[in-house]
Amino acid sequence: MPLYECVFIARNDVSQQQVEAIADAMSELVTNAGGSIPKREYWGLRALAYRVKKNRKGHYMLLGLDAPAAAVQEMERQLGLHEDVLREMTVRIEELDDQPSAIIARRGDDKERGFRGPKPAGRFSSGRGRGDEREEYRARSRDELDIGEED
């Protein structure tokens, strides 16, 4: 059977359990048609590049499919009719990887990096923490400014 990857985006106001329920329904639909879903990844709530149906964020889910074309078409139809799904895209691939996708792998790399240390003071810093050590901002007394003496 041909292999496919399907990514769908659900609205941000639904819960992760509801997104999993949508994926379960699609899994059941594909298995009833004689296919299987060997790979399934929840990518989390992510920002969208632009607003889609008044939403700025969405829950992303990846499904790796091993199914006949008719089952994939029916799954795409069901996802298109579902009111909580903003977008879906299905692509035919040569082989399914058992390793995590690039999105999940990158999330793990971010945790490994850890703390990089404080940022160096730059020319355009926010100005906090300078105190009065800078001469131009130091409060001057009357003697320094010669206020009150008239010639």
Secondary structure as GFF3:
##gff-version 3
##sequence-region A 1 151
A	DSSP	beta_strand	3	11	.	.	.	ID=ss1
A	DSSP	alpha_helix	16	32	.	.	.	ID=ss2
A	DSSP	beta_strand	36	52	.	.	.	ID=ss3
A	DSSP	beta_strand	55	66	.	.	.	ID=ss4
A	DSSP	alpha_helix	69	81	.	.	.	ID=ss5
A	DSSP	beta_strand	85	93	.	.	.	ID=ss6
A	DSSP	alpha_helix	102	113	.	.	.	ID=ss7
A	DSSP	three_ten_helix	135	137	.	.	.	ID=ss8
A	DSSP	alpha_helix	142	145	.	.	.	ID=ss9
###
